[in-house]
Amino acid sequence: MAMIRPSERDDLTLGAKLFRGLGDPMRLAIIELLAGGERRVTDLVAELQSSQPNVSGHLACLKECGLVFDRPQGRAVLYRLAHPELFELLRSAEELLEATGFEIALCPNYEEAEVPE
């Protein structure tokens, strides 16, 4: 069994933090919408049928992690994906889910996440 060097362990920890940040269905829904272009918080609230504080909190999390950027436009703030690779990562995850979705759905190690309507 190969030993994991400390620098590799740091990389693994950082990767786990990324996936933990993406592990919320509301944040994934926001990312999916932002992949289609810039949105205001009010646009996201309407599309996700959620509350403004909830959406704003998730946007703040994504912004703090460097996954979304914002820019003021008049009195509004527009949000967009910071890196197109994020959308590519999610598309790759969808392909993986097509191959393993049944097993993941039955996996007893993780609770089923609630998906925003």
N, C-alpha and C positions, 0 to 999 in steps of 0.2 A: 504494500500500500504506500503510495507516494505521500510524503509530508507536504503540508501546505505551508509555504513560507509566510512570514508576517506581512509582507507587502501584498501577497495574494489574499490573505485573510482580510486586509483592509478593503481590497477591491470587492471581495464577496460581501462584506458588510455594507459597503456603499451601494452595491447592486440590490441588496435586500431592502435598503431604505427606499430606493427608487420604486421597487415593486410594491412596497408597503404604501407608498404615496399614491400609486395607481390602483391600489386594492379596494377603492371605494367606488361603488357603482355610480354615484352622482358625479364624482370627478371624471370617471370614464365617459359618462354621457356629455359632460361639458367639453372634454377633449374632442370627442366625436363631432360635436356641433362646431367647435372652433376650427376643426379641420376643413370645414366648408367655408371658412372666412371669418373675418372679424365680427364680433357681436358685442352689444352693450349688455350690461347686467339685466336691464329690463327685458331685452330680447331673450336672454337665457332663462329668466324667471318664467316668461310666458311659454317658451318652448318646452321647458322641463316641468311646468306646472308645480313649481316649488316656491318657497318663500324667498324674498330678497336677502334676508340675513343668512339663510342656508347657502344660497348660491354664492353670495359674497364671501362667506367663510371658506368655501371650497376654492374659489378663485384666489383668495389670499394665500392659501396653502400651496396651490400650484405656482403662484407667482414667487413666493418665498423660495421654492425649490428650483426656480429658474426654468420651469416648464411652459409658462405663459408670460407674455409681455403685455403691457397696457400702454395706452397713449390717450391723452385727453383730446377731446373734440368738442369744443364749446363747453357746455356744462356736463356733458356725458364723458364716459371713459370707455374706450374700445379695447377689447381683449382679443389676443390672437395667440396661436401656438408659437413658442419661441424657437422650436426646432422641428423641421419637417420629419426628422428621424423618429419623432415620437409617434406620428401617425403611422409611419412604416412599421414601427414596433407593434402597434396595435393590430395592424393588418396581418402581420406574421402570427400574432397571438390568435387571431381568428382562424387562420389556416391550421394552427396547431389544435385548436378546439374542434375543428371539423374532423381531425384525425383521432382525437382522444376525448372528446366532449362527454361521451357516455361514461367513461371511467372517472373523469373529473366530477361529473354530476353525482356519482355514487361514492366518491371518496369520503370516508368517515372522518378525515382529519381536519376538514374545514367546514364551518357552518355555511349554509347557503346565504349568499348576499342578497339583499333586497334591491331590486332593480327599479329605478324611477320610471314612472309611466309617462 
